[in-house]
Amino acid sequence: MVRFLGQAALRLAALMLMASLAGALLMRAAPGFSSDDQELNSGLSSESIQAIRHGRMDDANIPRFYVRYLAALAKGDLGTSRSLNQPVKDLLRERLPVTLWNLAFALGLGWLLGLALAMVAQTLRSRALSFLAGGLSGAFISTPAAALALVFLLLRWPPALAAALLVFPKIYRYAQNLLQQSAEMPHVLTARAKGAGPLRVLAWHIAPIALPQLIALIGVSISIGIGVLLPIEVVSDVAGIGQLAWNAAQGRDLPLLVNLTMVVTFITVCATLISDAAQRGFTRSAA
Amino acid sequence: MRAARVIAIIVLLAAAAAVLFANYLAPAGYEQQFREATQASPSPQHPLGTDELGRDRWARLLYGMRVSLTLAPLAALLSTLLAALVGGVAGYFGGWTERCCKLLIDFFLSVPWLFLLITVRAALPLNISPQASVTVTFVLLGLLGWSASARVICAGAKDLMNSEFVWTARATGFSGFKLIRLHLLPNLRGALFAQFWISIPVFIIAEANLGALGLGVSEPLPSLGSLLRELQDAVTLRPEPWRLLPLAVLIVVISSFQVLLNKQEVRA
């Protein structure tokens, strides 16, 4: 257990460092990095413009920026956003709950819809229902997140619902395949032949086999959820970290983008590690 | 399901025909402007009407399909080659090489792909020529979208390296390029083909996401994604439902890929 936790912490640290460094290198290589929109502000004095340029040049040296950033991070200082002129910590405190709330709603509803439909289709074994659920999931899996967000904007429906409908088909398809495979196992066929009802078969014979793999899907679904929320937040003008990342990338805001990449990596890697650990624990206890 | 597959094949063949014969099916070029008929409703001359610049929407849809459906497979080819390289090297050499490759794969998998793609594209210049924007968009898709496939290839290559016939081949003196060419590649062909096929609809959707956000192919060149930008004009959308046709075409084409994909996955 201690070894697993140690390895997981090392992996998390390595991936977060790689992600933040990649974000920094990307911003440095982006055209227009050394210039700032504020330089065009005629209301600023030449000293202020020089100070802005000096600030940009400071960030241009990536190794120096990165070492300073890590040193400040160790003290809990995430730096200041260049484009929004606010401490990154305040921006994250303001925006992160919005994204996390939308993510929780999207995942909750997506999982509920996906699992419920897969279980009902498996229990009833209705071809019409399977066809309907397959068609519905196929339509949403084929819709770009940004386009669905635009349609939802037009209909004035909540953006988090769009995210839920984009998460749902992945859960449904995976769960349906998994339940189908489990239902074809010899002991399930025997239970059915002995007269066990569909609900009893699902609860006692199919679900225990499918559950560990479904738990492993939680981590992946969080990554999918964050991925679809970014275009949805941008299109629907939701003040979350997706919109913040978009603004940071367009404004060549190095401190903000590096921190956002780290936060997103932290959430997805932690979710994957926790779901992997839960899957292992469940498999061991079942064995 | 057989009927669904037949319909999917017919849809994809029709899309391929539309892409190939766009020059003959379109009433005008994708950038030709009819200035006397801007924002026109559907008519025999303009089956889907015209946009705010007076360009024929039907022509732009056909040429947009050509751009998306031609370049997405090329991006999928690039990502599959990268996946084969990284996954193959990891599976073939094992040990530290495998750990390093897996860390790289994990890194790309840990940052949500769409987040990474949109952030990278937003950081790149937007005021570039249409041809350059097409190249940048689809090369970026290929360069950033290989990690999930690499994991599958790595597992496949590792299994093969531990299989009896590869051990026998190595015992009889096969090694290096000969082993890869004669034993690994032929046995990984199915997995590589499946990964290539899976990547095509994913890349079409990713391009559509970029296009809808204004980060995809530059004007005046159309793509299925850039045509979705017209949806942003939400106020006028209600009386003009034909503007939704690019989205409907996209959903039908991708759904057809998905229907055929299940078969490919089973084969792999």
HADDOCK unambig.tbl for C-alpha pairs under 7 A between the chains (distance, minus, plus):
assign (segid A and resid 15 and name CA) (segid B and resid 107 and name CA) 5.70 0.50 0.50
assign (segid A and resid 27 and name CA) (segid B and resid 123 and name CA) 6.76 0.50 0.50
assign (segid A and resid 30 and name CA) (segid B and resid 123 and name CA) 5.56 0.50 0.50
assign (segid A and resid 30 and name CA) (segid B and resid 124 and name CA) 5.70 0.50 0.50
assign (segid A and resid 31 and name CA) (segid B and resid 124 and name CA) 6.51 0.50 0.50
assign (segid A and resid 31 and name CA) (segid B and resid 125 and name CA) 6.30 0.50 0.50
assign (segid A and resid 138 and name CA) (segid B and resid 255 and name CA) 5.83 0.50 0.50
assign (segid A and resid 139 and name CA) (segid B and resid 251 and name CA) 6.32 0.50 0.50
assign (segid A and resid 139 and name CA) (segid B and resid 255 and name CA) 6.58 0.50 0.50
assign (segid A and resid 142 and name CA) (segid B and resid 251 and name CA) 5.09 0.50 0.50
assign (segid A and resid 142 and name CA) (segid B and resid 254 and name CA) 5.35 0.50 0.50
assign (segid A and resid 142 and name CA) (segid B and resid 255 and name CA) 5.84 0.50 0.50
assign (segid A and resid 143 and name CA) (segid B and resid 251 and name CA) 5.83 0.50 0.50
assign (segid A and resid 144 and name CA) (segid B and resid 205 and name CA) 5.41 0.50 0.50
assign (segid A and resid 144 and name CA) (segid B and resid 208 and name CA) 6.21 0.50 0.50
assign (segid A and resid 144 and name CA) (segid B and resid 209 and name CA) 5.47 0.50 0.50
assign (segid A and resid 145 and name CA) (segid B and resid 209 and name CA) 6.43 0.50 0.50
assign (segid A and resid 146 and name CA) (segid B and resid 209 and name CA) 5.31 0.50 0.50
assign (segid A and resid 146 and name CA) (segid B and resid 212 and name CA) 6.01 0.50 0.50
assign (segid A and resid 146 and name CA) (segid B and resid 213 and name CA) 6.91 0.50 0.50
assign (segid A and resid 147 and name CA) (segid B and resid 212 and name CA) 6.44 0.50 0.50
assign (segid A and resid 147 and name CA) (segid B and resid 228 and name CA) 6.70 0.50 0.50
assign (segid A and resid 150 and name CA) (segid B and resid 231 and name CA) 6.52 0.50 0.50
assign (segid A and resid 150 and name CA) (segid B and resid 232 and name CA) 6.34 0.50 0.50
assign (segid A and resid 154 and name CA) (segid B and resid 234 and name CA) 5.58 0.50 0.50
assign (segid A and resid 223 and name CA) (segid B and resid 112 and name CA) 5.29 0.50 0.50
assign (segid A and resid 224 and name CA) (segid B and resid 112 and name CA) 6.67 0.50 0.50
assign (segid A and resid 226 and name CA) (segid B and resid 112 and name CA) 6.68 0.50 0.50
assign (segid A and resid 227 and name CA) (segid B and resid 112 and name CA) 5.21 0.50 0.50
assign (segid A and resid 227 and name CA) (segid B and resid 113 and name CA) 6.49 0.50 0.50
assign (segid A and resid 227 and name CA) (segid B and resid 114 and name CA) 4.92 0.50 0.50
assign (segid A and resid 227 and name CA) (segid B and resid 115 and name CA) 5.15 0.50 0.50
assign (segid A and resid 230 and name CA) (segid B and resid 115 and name CA) 6.31 0.50 0.50
assign (segid A and resid 245 and name CA) (segid B and resid 119 and name CA) 6.99 0.50 0.50
assign (segid A and resid 246 and name CA) (segid B and resid 119 and name CA) 6.38 0.50 0.50
assign (segid A and resid 249 and name CA) (segid B and resid 119 and name CA) 5.80 0.50 0.50
assign (segid A and resid 249 and name CA) (segid B and resid 122 and name CA) 5.68 0.50 0.50
assign (segid A and resid 249 and name CA) (segid B and resid 123 and name CA) 5.09 0.50 0.50
assign (segid A and resid 250 and name CA) (segid B and resid 122 and name CA) 5.64 0.50 0.50
assign (segid A and resid 250 and name CA) (segid B and resid 123 and name CA) 5.77 0.50 0.50
assign (segid A and resid 252 and name CA) (segid B and resid 123 and name CA) 6.89 0.50 0.50
assign (segid A and resid 264 and name CA) (segid B and resid 111 and name CA) 6.74 0.50 0.50
assign (segid A and resid 265 and name CA) (segid B and resid 110 and name CA) 5.80 0.50 0.50
assign (segid A and resid 265 and name CA) (segid B and resid 111 and name CA) 5.34 0.50 0.50
assign (segid A and resid 268 and name CA) (segid B and resid 110 and name CA) 5.98 0.50 0.50
assign (segid A and resid 269 and name CA) (segid B and resid 110 and name CA) 5.79 0.50 0.50
